[in-house]
C-alpha cells in the first residue's frame, strides 16, 4: 500500500516507510527473516515445519510488485535492491531444493497452484525469464489439466469442507499465473487442457455460487 501511495503521489514519506519495512523484514541482520519457510506451520516438539506452511507466503507476488514500484525512489537505494534480490534468489533456491519445497510443488490442489505463483513471480523479479516461461509452459499448464474438469469443476477444492472458498482461492492462483504468463507470452487464459478443462470453464462454473452459494456446486 505504501509503495502504491508513493507511485501515485511521488511523496517520499510513503517510499521512506516502505523502504524501512523492507529493510527490517529482509535486510537488517538483527531483524530480518531468513530466506526459507523451514518453520512455517511448525508444531513445537513434533516437526520443524511442513510443506503446507509454504502457502502462508502466497502473496509474495504482491511484495515483488511493491519493490518494483520503489525502484526510482531516493529512499530505496541500489544497494538495497541488490541485497533484497539476493534474499529472493536464496529463497528461490530453498523453494526449489528443500524437501518441503519439493513436496509442496507436487501438491495437486491450490497449494501447488500457489507454489507456481511464488516461483514464477520470483523468477520474473530476478530476470530469469526463460526459466519462468518454461515453468508456465509445462507445470502450470499441467495444473489446469489435472485440476479442472471439462465441466469446469475443481474436484480437489470441492472435496474440502468449504468448497466455494477453496474453489475461489485456487481460481485466484490460476488467474495470477495467467497474468504472469502475459508477461512472457504464455497464454494460460485461453489454454484448454487435454481433458477439456480451462480457466474460463472454471470461472463459468464458479460464478453461480456468487448468487446461490455452496448449493450451486453439484
N, C-alpha and C positions, 0 to 999 in steps of 0.2 A: 504494500500500500504506500509506503514511504517513497519507494522508487518511482511508482507511477505519479505520485504527487510532485516529485522533483521533475519528472519528464514533462509534465503538463505545465507547471508553473515556473520552472527554472529557478526555484527558490532553494538556496543551499542549505537551509535548516532541515529540509527533508532528506537531501542526499547525505548530509552530515550524520544524521541519526541512523539512516540506513547503513552507512559505512561502519558506524560504531557497532551496530548489532552484528554485522557480518564478521567483523574482527573478533568480537567476543566469542561468537559461536564457532568460528572456523580457523582463526589465525593466531590469536594470543595464546602463548604456550601454557599459561596458568588457567585458562578457562575453556579452551577450545574442545570440541568434540573430536575424538579420534575418528579417522576415516574408515569406519566399519560399523556394522549393526550387530556385532557379536552378542551383545547382551540385550537386544530387543526382545521383548516379551519373554524375559527370563524368569525362572522360578527359583528363588534362592534355595540352595541345598539340593536342587533337583537337576538343573541344567544351566548352561551358560548362554541361553538364548535359543530360539527356534527359527526355522526358516520363515514361519508366518510373521515374525516380527518385522521383516523387511518391508511389508506393505505399509507400516506406520510412517514410512518416508516417501509415500507415493506422490505427495505434492511437490517433490523436488523439482519437477519441470517448471513450476512457478518461481522457484528460487533462482534457477539459472536465467530465467527471463528477467527477473529483478536485477540481477548482476549486470546483465546486458544494458539495462536502462541507465545504469550508473557510469558507464564507461567514459562518458565525456564530462563527468563531474570532477571538479578540483579536489573534492573530499575523498575520492576513490582513486588512489594512485596506481601507477603501472606496476609497482611492486606488490601492492595489494592484489591486483588482478592476477599476476603471475603466481603468487602464493596460493590463492584460492583455486586456481586451475590445477595446481599441483595436488591440492587436497582432493579435488574431484577425480583426478587421474588415479590417485591411490585408492579412493573409494571404489572406483570402477573396477580396478584390479581385484579388490576384495569381492565385489559383487559377482565377478566372472569366475573366480577361482576358489572361493571358500566353499565348504560343504553346505552351509546354509544357503549361500547364493546359488549354487548349482541346483540344490534341491528345490528352491523356490522357482527357478527358471523352468522346472519341469511341471509345475502346478498346472492343472487343466482348467482352472476356473479363473475368477477375477484376479487372483494372486499372480498368475502367470502373465495376464494382460498388463497389470501394473508394473510387474518386473520389466516388461518390454518398454513401457513408458519411461521408467527410470533410466534404463540402459541407453536407449536411443537418444533421449534428451541430453544426457551427459556426453555421449559421443559427438553430437552436433555442437554442443558447447565447447568441446575440446578440439573441434575442427576435424574430427575423424569421420569425414563424410562417407567414404567408401564403405567403411565398416557399418555405419548406421544404415546405409541403403541396403547392404547385404542382409542385415538382420530383419529389416522390414519386408524385404522380398521373400525371405524364407520363413523365419519363425513367426513373424506377425501375421502373415497370410495363413500359416498353419493354425494360428489361434482361431481365425474366422472359420476355417474348415472344420475344426474339431468342436467349436463352442456353439455354433449357430446352425439350427436345422433349416430345412427348406421352408418350413412354416415361419421361421423367424424366432423360434423358441431357443432359449439358452438353458438346456437341461441341468447343467451343473449349478446354475444360480437358482432355478426353480425348485431344486431339491432342498434348498436351505429353508430355515424357519421363516424368513421374511423374503419371499420370492420376488416381490416387486422391488424392494430396496436393493437387493443384490443384483437383479437384472439391470436396474438403472446404473448401479455402481460399475458394473462391467462394461456397460454400453458407453459410459463416460470415458473409461480407459480406451476403448476402441476408437472413440471419437478423437481422443488425444493422439493416438497413434496415427490416425488418418491425417490429422493436422501436421504432425511431424513428417509424415510421408510427403505432404505437399512441398516441403522444403527441399526434398531431394529427388522429386519426380517419380515417386512411387504412389500410385493411385489406389488407396485402400477403400475409398468411398464407393467406388463402382466395382470393386473386386467381388466376384462370386466364387465361392468355394466349390470343390468337387462334388459336394452333397447338395449344392444349390443354396447354401446359406450366404447371407451378406449382411453388412451393417444396415443397409436400407431396410431389409426384411426384419431385422431385429428391432429397428425403430418402429416400423409399422405394427409389429406385434405388441410392442410395449405401450404405444400411445393410448389405446383404450383404457389402460389401467389408470391413467391420469384422471379419467372420469368415473370409472366404475370400481377402482381399487383392485385388490387381490382377486376378487371374484371374476375379473376379466381373464385371468390366467387359467385356462382349462387344458 
